[in-house]
């Protein structure tokens, strides 16, 4: 019987930390600093992140100087720069 081997939609903080190569505290720090959404599911005490957010954190680990750039581009300063 073939199972669907797609990547998960959410990863626990522990799994995200392992995938990125950080410890849990570092993951929490970046999630809070970047304003990423954390998820809790009924009858489960773990905290989860969207898989897309974990991919962003992996990218930030490779290039830490880009952290927060997307949010800055959306703000009023970006409109002034574009004008």
C-alpha positions in Angstrom: 0.0 0.0 0.0 1.5 3.3 -1.1 1.4 6.1 1.4 1.5 9.8 0.6 5.0 10.9 1.5 4.4 14.7 1.2 6.2 16.9 3.6 4.2 17.8 6.7 2.2 21.0 6.8 3.3 21.8 10.4 6.4 20.9 12.3 6.8 20.9 16.1 9.3 23.3 17.5 11.6 20.3 18.3 11.4 19.0 14.8 11.9 22.5 13.4 15.0 23.0 15.5 16.4 19.6 14.3 15.7 20.4 10.7 17.3 23.9 10.9 20.2 22.9 13.2 19.4 25.3 16.0 18.3 24.7 19.5 14.7 25.3 20.6 15.5 28.7 22.3 17.0 30.0 19.0 13.9 28.9 17.1 11.6 30.7 19.6 13.7 33.8 19.4 13.6 34.1 15.7 9.8 33.2 15.6 9.1 36.0 18.1 11.5 38.5 16.5 10.0 37.9 13.0 6.4 37.8 14.2 5.7 34.3 12.9 2.6 32.5 13.9 2.8 29.6 16.3 0.1 26.9 16.3 -1.4 24.8 19.1 -3.8 21.9 18.4 -6.5 20.5 20.6 -5.3 17.8 23.0 -1.7 18.4 22.1 0.7 20.3 24.3 3.3 20.9 21.6 3.8 24.2 19.7 4.0 24.0 15.9 5.2 26.1 13.1 4.0 26.1 9.5 6.4 24.2 7.2 6.8 27.3 5.1 8.0 29.3 8.1 10.5 26.6 8.9 11.8 26.9 5.4 12.2 30.7 5.9 14.1 30.1 9.0 16.4 27.6 7.2 17.0 30.3 4.6 17.7 32.9 7.4 20.3 30.5 8.9 22.2 30.5 5.6 21.9 34.2 5.2 21.2 35.9 8.6 21.5 39.4 7.2 18.2 39.0 5.3 16.1 38.4 8.5 13.2 40.8 8.5 13.8 42.3 5.1 10.4 41.3 3.7 8.6 43.2 6.4 10.7 46.3 5.9 9.9 46.4 2.2 6.2 46.4 2.9 6.3 49.4 5.2 6.0 53.1 4.4 9.8 53.5 3.8 9.6 51.1 0.8 6.9 53.4 -0.7 9.2 56.4 -0.3 12.1 54.5 -1.8 9.9 53.5 -4.8 8.9 57.1 -5.4 
